[in-house]
Amino acid sequence: DRTRVDCLTDEYAIEVDFSKKWAESVGQSLHYALMTGKKPAVGLIVRETKKDKRHMKRLESLAEKYDIKIFKIEREE
């Protein structure tokens, strides 16, 4: 279906995005995993702000339930 995975490793199909798109990244990672046969993962780009911490907590809740690996990518202010 012409899907392009952001980052594909031997183990993971990884969706990489900024924290404000945390919810979208969950769907994308699951889709990438389905299309590639790899495990789903999200590389979330975050800063040390309240908003980004809130996004990370939300992602962590879903990631635990659906077995999605999270790679935290820290961004400079």
Secondary structure, DSSP 8 states (H G I E B T S, - for coil): -----SEE-SSEEEEEEEGGGHHHHHHHHHHHHHHHSSEEEEEEEE-SSHHHHHHHHHHHHHHHHHT-EEEEEE---
